[in-house]
Amino acid sequence: MSTVLVVHHAPSPRLRRILEALERGLAHPDLEGIEVESVPALATTDDHVLRADGYVLLTPANFGYMSGALKHFFDRTYYTCEGAVAGRPYALCVHGDNDTSGAVASVERITTGWDLRQVAPALQLTGEPGREELDTASEVAATVAAHLLG
């Protein structure tokens, strides 16, 4: 059994809908053998990170950067997990009111330092997510699980 860790900061209704879509994608019946652990960024520990085989990260874009909660997650876990998670697959989803590029760049710098393997382009959503955007979020999350299943 492989585990995908969803690390999220979803304080708004829009982000909660995106989180639900990510979790729905990981629960797809074709992904048998995948366990999902969905943990708020402020509650995620080194143990969560080290136990997981792949990751899905969700953050709002706040002032051109990832959320403080996700940044705090990385601050707490970066050095203790560095080297131990290299090569593991991940996907990133960022939601903002307009520009999400700064948040994407800031997360990608850290995941590069961890030497994670990005298995889908960062999903950048703005405004109210519609059915198509939510379906895409599900697909992006499922991509991480599919990489674990081979």
RACOR-V914174 format. One record per residue. N is the residue number from 1. RES is the residue in one small letter. SS is DSSP state (H for helix, E for strand, C for the rest). Layout:
n: (N & N)
res: (RES & RES)
ss: (SS & SS)
This chain:
n: (1 & 2 & 3 & 4 & 5 & 6 & 7 & 8 & 9 & 10 & 11 & 12 & 13 & 14 & 15 & 16 & 17 & 18 & 19 & 20 & 21 & 22 & 23 & 24 & 25 & 26 & 27 & 28 & 29 & 30 & 31 & 32 & 33 & 34 & 35 & 36 & 37 & 38 & 39 & 40 & 41 & 42 & 43 & 44 & 45 & 46 & 47 & 48 & 49 & 50 & 51 & 52 & 53 & 54 & 55 & 56 & 57 & 58 & 59 & 60 & 61 & 62 & 63 & 64 & 65 & 66 & 67 & 68 & 69 & 70 & 71 & 72 & 73 & 74 & 75 & 76 & 77 & 78 & 79 & 80 & 81 & 82 & 83 & 84 & 85 & 86 & 87 & 88 & 89 & 90 & 91 & 92 & 93 & 94 & 95 & 96 & 97 & 98 & 99 & 100 & 101 & 102 & 103 & 104 & 105 & 106 & 107 & 108 & 109 & 110 & 111 & 112 & 113 & 114 & 115 & 116 & 117 & 118 & 119 & 120 & 121 & 122 & 123 & 124 & 125 & 126 & 127 & 128 & 129 & 130 & 131 & 132 & 133 & 134 & 135 & 136 & 137 & 138 & 139 & 140 & 141 & 142 & 143 & 144 & 145 & 146 & 147 & 148 & 149 & 150)
res: (m & s & t & v & l & v & v & h & h & a & p & s & p & r & l & r & r & i & l & e & a & l & e & r & g & l & a & h & p & d & l & e & g & i & e & v & e & s & v & p & a & l & a & t & t & d & d & h & v & l & r & a & d & g & y & v & l & l & t & p & a & n & f & g & y & m & s & g & a & l & k & h & f & f & d & r & t & y & y & t & c & e & g & a & v & a & g & r & p & y & a & l & c & v & h & g & d & n & d & t & s & g & a & v & a & s & v & e & r & i & t & t & g & w & d & l & r & q & v & a & p & a & l & q & l & t & g & e & p & g & r & e & e & l & d & t & a & s & e & v & a & a & t & v & a & a & h & l & l & g)
ss: (C & E & E & E & E & E & E & E & C & C & C & C & H & H & H & H & H & H & H & H & H & H & H & H & H & H & C & C & H & H & H & C & C & E & E & E & E & E & E & E & H & H & H & C & C & H & H & H & H & H & H & C & C & E & E & E & E & E & E & E & E & E & C & C & E & E & C & H & H & H & H & H & H & H & H & H & H & H & H & H & H & C & C & C & C & C & C & C & E & E & E & E & E & E & E & E & C & C & C & C & H & H & H & H & H & H & H & H & H & H & H & H & H & C & C & C & E & E & C & C & C & C & E & E & E & E & C & C & C & C & H & H & H & H & H & H & H & H & H & H & H & H & H & H & H & H & H & H & H & C)
